[in-house]
Amino acid sequence: MHPDFRGHGIGTQLMGIFVNEFSYMNMIAEVSESNDVIIKLLQGLNFKEVGRIPKGVRGKEEYKDKIILFYYG
């Protein structure tokens, strides 16, 4: 996304619509531990961390943990 549009809640609104539409389903997100913005967004939508895969994501210079989040609606 273009930097001018970041921080205005657009992603949160879109994810909120998606979660509301599909809240009857089991939703799981897998995110790199370094992606703080997405982790915060998902936690704000009632996703909770349920596990980690150590070094599950290959970064540019090192491996990072993969965080697994589950939606608790």
Predicted model as a PDB file, atoms N, CA, C, CB and O in Angstrom, pLDDT in the B-factor column:
MODEL        1                                                                  
ATOM      1  N   MET A   1       0.837  -1.167   0.000  1.00 64.00           N  
ATOM      2  CA  MET A   1       0.000   0.000   0.000  1.00 64.00           C  
ATOM      3  C   MET A   1       0.890   1.242   0.000  1.00 64.00           C  
ATOM      4  CB  MET A   1      -0.956  -0.008   1.211  1.00 64.00           C  
ATOM      5  O   MET A   1       1.945   1.270   0.634  1.00 64.00           O  
ATOM      6  N   HIS A   2       0.456   2.234  -0.702  1.00 76.00           N  
ATOM      7  CA  HIS A   2       1.193   3.492  -0.770  1.00 76.00           C  
ATOM      8  C   HIS A   2       1.253   4.131   0.618  1.00 76.00           C  
ATOM      9  CB  HIS A   2       0.536   4.461  -1.790  1.00 76.00           C  
ATOM     10  O   HIS A   2       0.253   4.140   1.337  1.00 76.00           O  
ATOM     11  N   PRO A   3       2.421   4.669   1.003  1.00 81.00           N  
ATOM     12  CA  PRO A   3       2.585   5.245   2.351  1.00 81.00           C  
ATOM     13  C   PRO A   3       1.565   6.323   2.718  1.00 81.00           C  
ATOM     14  CB  PRO A   3       3.955   5.827   2.472  1.00 81.00           C  
ATOM     15  O   PRO A   3       1.248   6.485   3.897  1.00 81.00           O  
ATOM     16  N   ASP A   4       1.049   7.054   1.748  1.00 84.00           N  
ATOM     17  CA  ASP A   4       0.067   8.105   2.045  1.00 84.00           C  
ATOM     18  C   ASP A   4      -1.237   7.546   2.598  1.00 84.00           C  
ATOM     19  CB  ASP A   4      -0.221   8.915   0.796  1.00 84.00           C  
ATOM     20  O   ASP A   4      -1.997   8.265   3.248  1.00 84.00           O  
ATOM     21  N   PHE A   5      -1.501   6.267   2.343  1.00 79.00           N  
ATOM     22  CA  PHE A   5      -2.756   5.664   2.770  1.00 79.00           C  
ATOM     23  C   PHE A   5      -2.604   4.824   4.031  1.00 79.00           C  
ATOM     24  CB  PHE A   5      -3.318   4.816   1.662  1.00 79.00           C  
ATOM     25  O   PHE A   5      -3.594   4.299   4.540  1.00 79.00           O  
ATOM     26  N   ARG A   6      -1.408   4.688   4.535  1.00 80.00           N  
ATOM     27  CA  ARG A   6      -1.176   3.900   5.750  1.00 80.00           C  
ATOM     28  C   ARG A   6      -1.600   4.679   6.984  1.00 80.00           C  
ATOM     29  CB  ARG A   6       0.304   3.498   5.862  1.00 80.00           C  
ATOM     30  O   ARG A   6      -1.518   5.907   7.026  1.00 80.00           O  
ATOM     31  N   GLY A   7      -2.055   3.936   7.986  1.00 83.00           N  
ATOM     32  CA  GLY A   7      -2.400   4.550   9.257  1.00 83.00           C  
ATOM     33  C   GLY A   7      -3.756   5.224   9.307  1.00 83.00           C  
ATOM     34  O   GLY A   7      -4.046   5.955  10.254  1.00 83.00           O  
ATOM     35  N   HIS A   8      -4.597   4.994   8.300  1.00 87.00           N  
ATOM     36  CA  HIS A   8      -5.927   5.607   8.271  1.00 87.00           C  
ATOM     37  C   HIS A   8      -7.039   4.612   8.588  1.00 87.00           C  
ATOM     38  CB  HIS A   8      -6.179   6.229   6.915  1.00 87.00           C  
ATOM     39  O   HIS A   8      -8.217   4.961   8.514  1.00 87.00           O  
ATOM     40  N   GLY A   9      -6.681   3.383   8.940  1.00 86.00           N  
ATOM     41  CA  GLY A   9      -7.692   2.395   9.320  1.00 86.00           C  
ATOM     42  C   GLY A   9      -8.339   1.650   8.170  1.00 86.00           C  
ATOM     43  O   GLY A   9      -9.306   0.917   8.377  1.00 86.00           O  
ATOM     44  N   ILE A  10      -7.825   1.822   6.959  1.00 87.00           N  
ATOM     45  CA  ILE A  10      -8.429   1.159   5.797  1.00 87.00           C  
ATOM     46  C   ILE A  10      -8.307  -0.356   5.913  1.00 87.00           C  
ATOM     47  CB  ILE A  10      -7.768   1.644   4.494  1.00 87.00           C  
ATOM     48  O   ILE A  10      -9.284  -1.074   5.700  1.00 87.00           O  
ATOM     49  N   GLY A  11      -7.125  -0.844   6.245  1.00 85.00           N  
ATOM     50  CA  GLY A  11      -6.914  -2.283   6.398  1.00 85.00           C  
ATOM     51  C   GLY A  11      -7.755  -2.855   7.520  1.00 85.00           C  
ATOM     52  O   GLY A  11      -8.293  -3.956   7.397  1.00 85.00           O  
ATOM     53  N   THR A  12      -7.873  -2.120   8.611  1.00 88.00           N  
ATOM     54  CA  THR A  12      -8.684  -2.565   9.745  1.00 88.00           C  
ATOM     55  C   THR A  12     -10.150  -2.664   9.341  1.00 88.00           C  
ATOM     56  CB  THR A  12      -8.521  -1.603  10.940  1.00 88.00           C  
ATOM     57  O   THR A  12     -10.824  -3.630   9.700  1.00 88.00           O  
ATOM     58  N   GLN A  13     -10.649  -1.687   8.607  1.00 91.00           N  
ATOM     59  CA  GLN A  13     -12.036  -1.723   8.146  1.00 91.00           C  
ATOM     60  C   GLN A  13     -12.277  -2.904   7.204  1.00 91.00           C  
ATOM     61  CB  GLN A  13     -12.396  -0.408   7.443  1.00 91.00           C  
ATOM     62  O   GLN A  13     -13.280  -3.607   7.328  1.00 91.00           O  
ATOM     63  N   LEU A  14     -11.365  -3.115   6.276  1.00 91.00           N  
ATOM     64  CA  LEU A  14     -11.519  -4.230   5.331  1.00 91.00           C  
ATOM     65  C   LEU A  14     -11.471  -5.574   6.045  1.00 91.00           C  
ATOM     66  CB  LEU A  14     -10.427  -4.174   4.256  1.00 91.00           C  
ATOM     67  O   LEU A  14     -12.284  -6.454   5.762  1.00 91.00           O  
ATOM     68  N   MET A  15     -10.527  -5.740   6.967  1.00 88.00           N  
ATOM     69  CA  MET A  15     -10.447  -6.994   7.721  1.00 88.00           C  
ATOM     70  C   MET A  15     -11.668  -7.170   8.612  1.00 88.00           C  
ATOM     71  CB  MET A  15      -9.166  -7.033   8.568  1.00 88.00           C  
ATOM     72  O   MET A  15     -12.150  -8.290   8.784  1.00 88.00           O  
ATOM     73  N   GLY A  16     -12.170  -6.093   9.176  1.00 90.00           N  
ATOM     74  CA  GLY A  16     -13.373  -6.153  10.003  1.00 90.00           C  
ATOM     75  C   GLY A  16     -14.572  -6.650   9.219  1.00 90.00           C  
ATOM     76  O   GLY A  16     -15.353  -7.462   9.714  1.00 90.00           O  
ATOM     77  N   ILE A  17     -14.715  -6.163   8.000  1.00 92.00           N  
ATOM     78  CA  ILE A  17     -15.804  -6.623   7.126  1.00 92.00           C  
ATOM     79  C   ILE A  17     -15.639  -8.108   6.825  1.00 92.00           C  
ATOM     80  CB  ILE A  17     -15.836  -5.807   5.807  1.00 92.00           C  
ATOM     81  O   ILE A  17     -16.600  -8.873   6.902  1.00 92.00           O  
ATOM     82  N   PHE A  18     -14.432  -8.508   6.487  1.00 90.00           N  
ATOM     83  CA  PHE A  18     -14.156  -9.914   6.179  1.00 90.00           C  
ATOM     84  C   PHE A  18     -14.475 -10.808   7.375  1.00 90.00           C  
ATOM     85  CB  PHE A  18     -12.687 -10.095   5.763  1.00 90.00           C  
ATOM     86  O   PHE A  18     -15.145 -11.831   7.233  1.00 90.00           O  
ATOM     87  N   VAL A  19     -13.991 -10.413   8.554  1.00 89.00           N  
ATOM     88  CA  VAL A  19     -14.204 -11.209   9.763  1.00 89.00           C  
ATOM     89  C   VAL A  19     -15.692 -11.293  10.089  1.00 89.00           C  
ATOM     90  CB  VAL A  19     -13.429 -10.608  10.954  1.00 89.00           C  
ATOM     91  O   VAL A  19     -16.183 -12.365  10.440  1.00 89.00           O  
ATOM     92  N   ASN A  20     -16.419 -10.177   9.977  1.00 88.00           N  
ATOM     93  CA  ASN A  20     -17.860 -10.200  10.248  1.00 88.00           C  
ATOM     94  C   ASN A  20     -18.603 -11.100   9.267  1.00 88.00           C  
ATOM     95  CB  ASN A  20     -18.432  -8.785  10.188  1.00 88.00           C  
ATOM     96  O   ASN A  20     -19.539 -11.803   9.648  1.00 88.00           O  
ATOM     97  N   GLU A  21     -18.195 -11.075   8.031  1.00 91.00           N  
ATOM     98  CA  GLU A  21     -18.859 -11.881   6.993  1.00 91.00           C  
ATOM     99  C   GLU A  21     -18.611 -13.380   7.189  1.00 91.00           C  
ATOM    100  CB  GLU A  21     -18.373 -11.454   5.602  1.00 91.00           C  
ATOM    101  O   GLU A  21     -19.493 -14.196   6.924  1.00 91.00           O  
ATOM    102  N   PHE A  22     -17.423 -13.737   7.648  1.00 88.00           N  
ATOM    103  CA  PHE A  22     -17.044 -15.143   7.743  1.00 88.00           C  
ATOM    104  C   PHE A  22     -16.803 -15.603   9.181  1.00 88.00           C  
ATOM    105  CB  PHE A  22     -15.807 -15.389   6.924  1.00 88.00           C  
ATOM    106  O   PHE A  22     -16.088 -16.580   9.407  1.00 88.00           O  
ATOM    107  N   SER A  23     -17.392 -14.910  10.145  1.00 84.00           N  
ATOM    108  CA  SER A  23     -17.148 -15.226  11.550  1.00 84.00           C  
ATOM    109  C   SER A  23     -17.655 -16.603  11.961  1.00 84.00           C  
ATOM    110  CB  SER A  23     -17.786 -14.187  12.415  1.00 84.00           C  
ATOM    111  O   SER A  23     -17.249 -17.124  13.000  1.00 84.00           O  
ATOM    112  N   TYR A  24     -18.523 -17.191  11.172  1.00 84.00           N  
ATOM    113  CA  TYR A  24     -19.019 -18.541  11.475  1.00 84.00           C  
ATOM    114  C   TYR A  24     -17.981 -19.609  11.155  1.00 84.00           C  
ATOM    115  CB  TYR A  24     -20.302 -18.821  10.695  1.00 84.00           C  
ATOM    116  O   TYR A  24     -18.143 -20.761  11.558  1.00 84.00           O  
ATOM    117  N   MET A  25     -16.940 -19.258  10.453  1.00 87.00           N  
ATOM    118  CA  MET A  25     -15.890 -20.199  10.068  1.00 87.00           C  
ATOM    119  C   MET A  25     -14.714 -20.107  11.036  1.00 87.00           C  
ATOM    120  CB  MET A  25     -15.419 -19.926   8.624  1.00 87.00           C  
ATOM    121  O   MET A  25     -14.525 -19.092  11.707  1.00 87.00           O  
ATOM    122  N   ASN A  26     -13.933 -21.174  11.097  1.00 92.00           N  
ATOM    123  CA  ASN A  26     -12.675 -21.129  11.846  1.00 92.00           C  
ATOM    124  C   ASN A  26     -11.666 -20.337  11.025  1.00 92.00           C  
ATOM    125  CB  ASN A  26     -12.139 -22.575  12.161  1.00 92.00           C  
ATOM    126  O   ASN A  26     -11.380 -20.687   9.880  1.00 92.00           O  
ATOM    127  N   MET A  27     -11.135 -19.287  11.599  1.00 95.00           N  
ATOM    128  CA  MET A  27     -10.159 -18.460  10.894  1.00 95.00           C  
ATOM    129  C   MET A  27      -8.825 -18.538  11.610  1.00 95.00           C  
ATOM    130  CB  MET A  27     -10.638 -16.993  10.793  1.00 95.00           C  
ATOM    131  O   MET A  27      -8.736 -18.361  12.825  1.00 95.00           O  
ATOM    132  N   ILE A  28      -7.798 -18.807  10.832  1.00 95.00           N  
ATOM    133  CA  ILE A  28      -6.437 -18.899  11.342  1.00 95.00           C  
ATOM    134  C   ILE A  28      -5.557 -17.995  10.491  1.00 95.00           C  
ATOM    135  CB  ILE A  28      -5.916 -20.378  11.327  1.00 95.00           C  
ATOM    136  O   ILE A  28      -5.680 -17.960   9.266  1.00 95.00           O  
ATOM    137  N   ALA A  29      -4.676 -17.271  11.151  1.00 96.00           N  
ATOM    138  CA  ALA A  29      -3.711 -16.430  10.447  1.00 96.00           C  
ATOM    139  C   ALA A  29      -2.310 -16.867  10.843  1.00 96.00           C  
ATOM    140  CB  ALA A  29      -3.934 -14.919  10.766  1.00 96.00           C  
ATOM    141  O   ALA A  29      -2.040 -17.155  12.009  1.00 96.00           O  
ATOM    142  N   GLU A  30      -1.427 -16.913   9.861  1.00 97.00           N  
ATOM    143  CA  GLU A  30      -0.016 -17.209  10.103  1.00 97.00           C  
ATOM    144  C   GLU A  30       0.780 -15.971   9.706  1.00 97.00           C  
ATOM    145  CB  GLU A  30       0.461 -18.486   9.298  1.00 97.00           C  
ATOM    146  O   GLU A  30       0.718 -15.515   8.564  1.00 97.00           O  
ATOM    147  N   VAL A  31       1.530 -15.435  10.672  1.00 97.00           N  
ATOM    148  CA  VAL A  31       2.195 -14.152  10.484  1.00 97.00           C  
ATOM    149  C   VAL A  31       3.620 -14.233  11.004  1.00 97.00           C  
ATOM    150  CB  VAL A  31       1.422 -13.021  11.193  1.00 97.00           C  
ATOM    151  O   VAL A  31       3.885 -14.880  12.017  1.00 97.00           O  
ATOM    152  N   SER A  32       4.527 -13.579  10.311  1.00 96.00           N  
ATOM    153  CA  SER A  32       5.899 -13.475  10.804  1.00 96.00           C  
ATOM    154  C   SER A  32       5.918 -12.633  12.078  1.00 96.00           C  
ATOM    155  CB  SER A  32       6.832 -12.858   9.723  1.00 96.00           C  
ATOM    156  O   SER A  32       5.205 -11.634  12.180  1.00 96.00           O  
ATOM    157  N   GLU A  33       6.730 -13.039  13.040  1.00 96.00           N  
ATOM    158  CA  GLU A  33       6.817 -12.300  14.302  1.00 96.00           C  
ATOM    159  C   GLU A  33       7.257 -10.856  14.106  1.00 96.00           C  
ATOM    160  CB  GLU A  33       7.776 -12.995  15.242  1.00 96.00           C  
ATOM    161  O   GLU A  33       7.022 -10.019  14.977  1.00 96.00           O  
ATOM    162  N   SER A  34       7.880 -10.554  12.998  1.00 94.00           N  
ATOM    163  CA  SER A  34       8.362  -9.192  12.753  1.00 94.00           C  
ATOM    164  C   SER A  34       7.289  -8.275  12.163  1.00 94.00           C  
ATOM    165  CB  SER A  34       9.555  -9.233  11.823  1.00 94.00           C  
ATOM    166  O   SER A  34       7.523  -7.078  12.001  1.00 94.00           O  
ATOM    167  N   ASN A  35       6.115  -8.824  11.840  1.00 94.00           N  
ATOM    168  CA  ASN A  35       5.055  -8.025  11.232  1.00 94.00           C  
ATOM    169  C   ASN A  35       4.125  -7.473  12.322  1.00 94.00           C  
ATOM    170  CB  ASN A  35       4.253  -8.872  10.205  1.00 94.00           C  
ATOM    171  O   ASN A  35       2.975  -7.893  12.451  1.00 94.00           O  
ATOM    172  N   ASP A  36       4.648  -6.534  13.089  1.00 94.00           N  
ATOM    173  CA  ASP A  36       3.926  -5.973  14.233  1.00 94.00           C  
ATOM    174  C   ASP A  36       2.595  -5.329  13.852  1.00 94.00           C  
ATOM    175  CB  ASP A  36       4.789  -4.956  14.925  1.00 94.00           C  
ATOM    176  O   ASP A  36       1.623  -5.428  14.600  1.00 94.00           O  
ATOM    177  N   VAL A  37       2.546  -4.674  12.704  1.00 91.00           N  
ATOM    178  CA  VAL A  37       1.330  -3.972  12.286  1.00 91.00           C  
ATOM    179  C   VAL A  37       0.181  -4.960  12.089  1.00 91.00           C  
ATOM    180  CB  VAL A  37       1.581  -3.178  10.984  1.00 91.00           C  
ATOM    181  O   VAL A  37      -0.927  -4.726  12.571  1.00 91.00           O  
ATOM    182  N   ILE A  38       0.436  -6.051  11.390  1.00 93.00           N  
ATOM    183  CA  ILE A  38      -0.610  -7.037  11.130  1.00 93.00           C  
ATOM    184  C   ILE A  38      -0.995  -7.771  12.412  1.00 93.00           C  
ATOM    185  CB  ILE A  38      -0.149  -8.041  10.064  1.00 93.00           C  
ATOM    186  O   ILE A  38      -2.172  -8.053  12.640  1.00 93.00           O  
ATOM    187  N   ILE A  39      -0.012  -8.079  13.241  1.00 96.00           N  
ATOM    188  CA  ILE A  39      -0.315  -8.754  14.509  1.00 96.00           C  
ATOM    189  C   ILE A  39      -1.241  -7.881  15.353  1.00 96.00           C  
ATOM    190  CB  ILE A  39       0.991  -9.075  15.293  1.00 96.00           C  
ATOM    191  O   ILE A  39      -2.226  -8.376  15.901  1.00 96.00           O  
ATOM    192  N   LYS A  40      -0.939  -6.607  15.460  1.00 94.00           N  
ATOM    193  CA  LYS A  40      -1.768  -5.683  16.233  1.00 94.00           C  
ATOM    194  C   LYS A  40      -3.167  -5.580  15.629  1.00 94.00           C  
ATOM    195  CB  LYS A  40      -1.110  -4.290  16.295  1.00 94.00           C  
ATOM    196  O   LYS A  40      -4.159  -5.574  16.359  1.00 94.00           O  
ATOM    197  N   LEU A  41      -3.252  -5.500  14.304  1.00 92.00           N  
ATOM    198  CA  LEU A  41      -4.547  -5.422  13.626  1.00 92.00           C  
ATOM    199  C   LEU A  41      -5.390  -6.657  13.940  1.00 92.00           C  
ATOM    200  CB  LEU A  41      -4.353  -5.282  12.100  1.00 92.00           C  
ATOM    201  O   LEU A  41      -6.562  -6.540  14.299  1.00 92.00           O  
ATOM    202  N   LEU A  42      -4.793  -7.833  13.806  1.00 95.00           N  
ATOM    203  CA  LEU A  42      -5.520  -9.080  14.050  1.00 95.00           C  
ATOM    204  C   LEU A  42      -5.928  -9.209  15.514  1.00 95.00           C  
ATOM    205  CB  LEU A  42      -4.667 -10.280  13.640  1.00 95.00           C  
ATOM    206  O   LEU A  42      -7.042  -9.645  15.804  1.00 95.00           O  
ATOM    207  N   GLN A  43      -5.058  -8.843  16.427  1.00 95.00           N  
ATOM    208  CA  GLN A  43      -5.406  -8.911  17.843  1.00 95.00           C  
ATOM    209  C   GLN A  43      -6.552  -7.956  18.163  1.00 95.00           C  
ATOM    210  CB  GLN A  43      -4.183  -8.585  18.712  1.00 95.00           C  
ATOM    211  O   GLN A  43      -7.385  -8.255  19.019  1.00 95.00           O  
ATOM    212  N   GLY A  44      -6.601  -6.830  17.495  1.00 92.00           N  
ATOM    213  CA  GLY A  44      -7.706  -5.891  17.672  1.00 92.00           C  
ATOM    214  C   GLY A  44      -9.031  -6.433  17.165  1.00 92.00           C  
ATOM    215  O   GLY A  44     -10.095  -5.959  17.563  1.00 92.00           O  
ATOM    216  N   LEU A  45      -8.964  -7.430  16.282  1.00 92.00           N  
ATOM    217  CA  LEU A  45     -10.169  -8.070  15.742  1.00 92.00           C  
ATOM    218  C   LEU A  45     -10.485  -9.374  16.466  1.00 92.00           C  
ATOM    219  CB  LEU A  45     -10.002  -8.337  14.245  1.00 92.00           C  
ATOM    220  O   LEU A  45     -11.273 -10.183  15.976  1.00 92.00           O  
ATOM    221  N   ASN A  46      -9.882  -9.578  17.614  1.00 94.00           N  
ATOM    222  CA  ASN A  46     -10.122 -10.730  18.486  1.00 94.00           C  
ATOM    223  C   ASN A  46      -9.436 -12.021  18.029  1.00 94.00           C  
ATOM    224  CB  ASN A  46     -11.592 -10.970  18.587  1.00 94.00           C  
ATOM    225  O   ASN A  46      -9.921 -13.117  18.310  1.00 94.00           O  
ATOM    226  N   PHE A  47      -8.316 -11.887  17.331  1.00 96.00           N  
ATOM    227  CA  PHE A  47      -7.465 -13.046  17.058  1.00 96.00           C  
ATOM    228  C   PHE A  47      -6.514 -13.183  18.239  1.00 96.00           C  
ATOM    229  CB  PHE A  47      -6.677 -12.893  15.691  1.00 96.00           C  
ATOM    230  O   PHE A  47      -6.000 -12.188  18.750  1.00 96.00           O  
ATOM    231  N   LYS A  48      -6.286 -14.404  18.663  1.00 97.00           N  
ATOM    232  CA  LYS A  48      -5.381 -14.678  19.778  1.00 97.00           C  
ATOM    233  C   LYS A  48      -4.275 -15.618  19.331  1.00 97.00           C  
ATOM    234  CB  LYS A  48      -6.147 -15.280  20.973  1.00 97.00           C  
ATOM    235  O   LYS A  48      -4.506 -16.537  18.544  1.00 97.00           O  
ATOM    236  N   GLU A  49      -3.075 -15.380  19.837  1.00 97.00           N  
ATOM    237  CA  GLU A  49      -1.958 -16.265  19.518  1.00 97.00           C  
ATOM    238  C   GLU A  49      -2.193 -17.635  20.151  1.00 97.00           C  
ATOM    239  CB  GLU A  49      -0.616 -15.659  20.008  1.00 97.00           C  
ATOM    240  O   GLU A  49      -2.451 -17.745  21.350  1.00 97.00           O  
ATOM    241  N   VAL A  50      -2.098 -18.673  19.326  1.00 98.00           N  
ATOM    242  CA  VAL A  50      -2.296 -20.036  19.821  1.00 98.00           C  
ATOM    243  C   VAL A  50      -1.047 -20.893  19.662  1.00 98.00           C  
ATOM    244  CB  VAL A  50      -3.456 -20.689  19.097  1.00 98.00           C  
ATOM    245  O   VAL A  50      -0.992 -22.012  20.172  1.00 98.00           O  
ATOM    246  N   GLY A  51      -0.049 -20.376  18.961  1.00 97.00           N  
ATOM    247  CA  GLY A  51       1.175 -21.143  18.811  1.00 97.00           C  
ATOM    248  C   GLY A  51       2.211 -20.397  17.989  1.00 97.00           C  
ATOM    249  O   GLY A  51       1.954 -19.338  17.415  1.00 97.00           O  
ATOM    250  N   ARG A  52       3.394 -20.999  17.958  1.00 97.00           N  
ATOM    251  CA  ARG A  52       4.510 -20.454  17.182  1.00 97.00           C  
ATOM    252  C   ARG A  52       5.265 -21.598  16.524  1.00 97.00           C  
ATOM    253  CB  ARG A  52       5.462 -19.612  18.081  1.00 97.00           C  
ATOM    254  O   ARG A  52       5.352 -22.704  17.058  1.00 97.00           O  
ATOM    255  N   ILE A  53       5.794 -21.307  15.381  1.00 97.00           N  
ATOM    256  CA  ILE A  53       6.701 -22.236  14.719  1.00 97.00           C  
ATOM    257  C   ILE A  53       8.066 -21.557  14.718  1.00 97.00           C  
ATOM    258  CB  ILE A  53       6.214 -22.605  13.246  1.00 97.00           C  
ATOM    259  O   ILE A  53       8.289 -20.612  13.961  1.00 97.00           O  
ATOM    260  N   PRO A  54       8.985 -22.035  15.565  1.00 97.00           N  
ATOM    261  CA  PRO A  54      10.304 -21.402  15.639  1.00 97.00           C  
ATOM    262  C   PRO A  54      11.004 -21.414  14.278  1.00 97.00           C  
ATOM    263  CB  PRO A  54      11.177 -22.112  16.685  1.00 97.00           C  
ATOM    264  O   PRO A  54      11.086 -22.437  13.598  1.00 97.00           O  
ATOM    265  N   LYS A  55      11.496 -20.250  13.920  1.00 96.00           N  
ATOM    266  CA  LYS A  55      12.220 -20.079  12.655  1.00 96.00           C  
ATOM    267  C   LYS A  55      11.408 -20.585  11.469  1.00 96.00           C  
ATOM    268  CB  LYS A  55      13.563 -20.806  12.710  1.00 96.00           C  
ATOM    269  O   LYS A  55      11.949 -21.201  10.551  1.00 96.00           O  
ATOM    270  N   GLY A  56      10.096 -20.317  11.501  1.00 95.00           N  
ATOM    271  CA  GLY A  56       9.196 -20.799  10.451  1.00 95.00           C  
ATOM    272  C   GLY A  56       9.096 -19.897   9.242  1.00 95.00           C  
ATOM    273  O   GLY A  56       8.465 -20.263   8.250  1.00 95.00           O  
ATOM    274  N   VAL A  57       9.712 -18.708   9.303  1.00 94.00           N  
ATOM    275  CA  VAL A  57       9.657 -17.761   8.196  1.00 94.00           C  
ATOM    276  C   VAL A  57      11.066 -17.318   7.865  1.00 94.00           C  
ATOM    277  CB  VAL A  57       8.760 -16.543   8.539  1.00 94.00           C  
ATOM    278  O   VAL A  57      11.818 -16.892   8.742  1.00 94.00           O  
ATOM    279  N   ARG A  58      11.413 -17.418   6.615  1.00 93.00           N  
ATOM    280  CA  ARG A  58      12.742 -16.990   6.186  1.00 93.00           C  
ATOM    281  C   ARG A  58      12.722 -15.500   5.896  1.00 93.00           C  
ATOM    282  CB  ARG A  58      13.207 -17.783   4.939  1.00 93.00           C  
ATOM    283  O   ARG A  58      11.990 -15.044   5.018  1.00 93.00           O  
ATOM    284  N   GLY A  59      13.516 -14.746   6.626  1.00 85.00           N  
ATOM    285  CA  GLY A  59      13.647 -13.312   6.406  1.00 85.00           C  
ATOM    286  C   GLY A  59      14.794 -13.021   5.456  1.00 85.00           C  
ATOM    287  O   GLY A  59      15.399 -13.938   4.902  1.00 85.00           O  
ATOM    288  N   LYS A  60      15.087 -11.759   5.273  1.00 88.00           N  
ATOM    289  CA  LYS A  60      16.179 -11.375   4.380  1.00 88.00           C  
ATOM    290  C   LYS A  60      17.528 -11.845   4.901  1.00 88.00           C  
ATOM    291  CB  LYS A  60      16.197  -9.870   4.191  1.00 88.00           C  
ATOM    292  O   LYS A  60      18.381 -12.293   4.135  1.00 88.00           O  
ATOM    293  N   GLU A  61      17.712 -11.736   6.220  1.00 90.00           N  
ATOM    294  CA  GLU A  61      19.010 -12.073   6.790  1.00 90.00           C  
ATOM    295  C   GLU A  61      18.957 -13.201   7.806  1.00 90.00           C  
ATOM    296  CB  GLU A  61      19.601 -10.869   7.427  1.00 90.00           C  
ATOM    297  O   GLU A  61      19.992 -13.774   8.147  1.00 90.00           O  
ATOM    298  N   GLU A  62      17.764 -13.528   8.296  1.00 94.00           N  
ATOM    299  CA  GLU A  62      17.648 -14.564   9.316  1.00 94.00           C  
ATOM    300  C   GLU A  62      16.247 -15.164   9.299  1.00 94.00           C  
ATOM    301  CB  GLU A  62      17.972 -13.995  10.710  1.00 94.00           C  
ATOM    302  O   GLU A  62      15.342 -14.646   8.645  1.00 94.00           O  
ATOM    303  N   TYR A  63      16.091 -16.232  10.006  1.00 96.00           N  
ATOM    304  CA  TYR A  63      14.781 -16.855  10.141  1.00 96.00           C  
ATOM    305  C   TYR A  63      14.049 -16.232  11.323  1.00 96.00           C  
ATOM    306  CB  TYR A  63      14.910 -18.389  10.320  1.00 96.00           C  
ATOM    307  O   TYR A  63      14.658 -15.880  12.334  1.00 96.00           O  
ATOM    308  N   LYS A  64      12.740 -16.103  11.180  1.00 95.00           N  
ATOM    309  CA  LYS A  64      11.888 -15.531  12.227  1.00 95.00           C  
ATOM    310  C   LYS A  64      10.835 -16.565  12.624  1.00 95.00           C  
ATOM    311  CB  LYS A  64      11.211 -14.202  11.743  1.00 95.00           C  
ATOM    312  O   LYS A  64      10.525 -17.476  11.856  1.00 95.00           O  
ATOM    313  N   ASP A  65      10.295 -16.414  13.820  1.00 97.00           N  
ATOM    314  CA  ASP A  65       9.204 -17.286  14.238  1.00 97.00           C  
ATOM    315  C   ASP A  65       7.946 -16.962  13.439  1.00 97.00           C  
ATOM    316  CB  ASP A  65       8.938 -17.143  15.754  1.00 97.00           C  
ATOM    317  O   ASP A  65       7.691 -15.806  13.099  1.00 97.00           O  
ATOM    318  N   LYS A  66       7.168 -17.993  13.148  1.00 97.00           N  
ATOM    319  CA  LYS A  66       5.850 -17.808  12.548  1.00 97.00           C  
ATOM    320  C   LYS A  66       4.845 -17.883  13.688  1.00 97.00           C  
ATOM    321  CB  LYS A  66       5.547 -18.890  11.425  1.00 97.00           C  
ATOM    322  O   LYS A  66       4.824 -18.856  14.441  1.00 97.00           O  
ATOM    323  N   ILE A  67       4.016 -16.859  13.812  1.00 98.00           N  
ATOM    324  CA  ILE A  67       2.989 -16.802  14.851  1.00 98.00           C  
ATOM    325  C   ILE A  67       1.677 -17.273  14.248  1.00 98.00           C  
ATOM    326  CB  ILE A  67       2.850 -15.359  15.441  1.00 98.00           C  
ATOM    327  O   ILE A  67       1.292 -16.855  13.156  1.00 98.00           O  
ATOM    328  N   ILE A  68       0.997 -18.149  14.975  1.00 98.00           N  
ATOM    329  CA  ILE A  68      -0.294 -18.662  14.536  1.00 98.00           C  
ATOM    330  C   ILE A  68      -1.360 -18.050  15.437  1.00 98.00           C  
ATOM    331  CB  ILE A  68      -0.339 -20.236  14.578  1.00 98.00           C  
ATOM    332  O   ILE A  68      -1.317 -18.179  16.661  1.00 98.00           O  
ATOM    333  N   LEU A  69      -2.317 -17.380  14.799  1.00 97.00           N  
ATOM    334  CA  LEU A  69      -3.389 -16.726  15.537  1.00 97.00           C  
ATOM    335  C   LEU A  69      -4.725 -17.331  15.126  1.00 97.00           C  
ATOM    336  CB  LEU A  69      -3.379 -15.195  15.291  1.00 97.00           C  
ATOM    337  O   LEU A  69      -4.931 -17.660  13.957  1.00 97.00           O  
ATOM    338  N   PHE A  70      -5.631 -17.477  16.087  1.00 97.00           N  
ATOM    339  CA  PHE A  70      -6.946 -18.051  15.853  1.00 97.00           C  
ATOM    340  C   PHE A  70      -7.997 -17.014  16.207  1.00 97.00           C  
ATOM    341  CB  PHE A  70      -7.149 -19.351  16.675  1.00 97.00           C  
ATOM    342  O   PHE A  70      -7.850 -16.289  17.191  1.00 97.00           O  
ATOM    343  N   TYR A  71      -9.054 -16.938  15.413  1.00 95.00           N  
ATOM    344  CA  TYR A  71     -10.123 -15.975  15.652  1.00 95.00           C  
ATOM    345  C   TYR A  71     -11.100 -16.508  16.693  1.00 95.00           C  
ATOM    346  CB  TYR A  71     -10.860 -15.652  14.345  1.00 95.00           C  
ATOM    347  O   TYR A  71     -11.652 -17.600  16.553  1.00 95.00           O  
ATOM    348  N   TYR A  72     -11.297 -15.716  17.732  1.00 89.00           N  
ATOM    349  CA  TYR A  72     -12.271 -16.043  18.763  1.00 89.00           C  
ATOM    350  C   TYR A  72     -13.388 -15.016  18.701  1.00 89.00           C  
ATOM    351  CB  TYR A  72     -11.615 -16.078  20.178  1.00 89.00           C  
ATOM    352  O   TYR A  72     -13.304 -13.968  19.342  1.00 89.00           O  
ATOM    353  N   GLY A  73     -14.426 -15.303  17.941  1.00 80.00           N  
ATOM    354  CA  GLY A  73     -15.522 -14.363  17.756  1.00 80.00           C  
ATOM    355  C   GLY A  73     -16.488 -14.471  18.833  1.00 80.00           C  
ATOM    356  O   GLY A  73     -17.486 -13.749  18.842  1.00 80.00           O  
TER     357      GLY A  73                                                      
ENDMDL                                                                          
END                                                                             
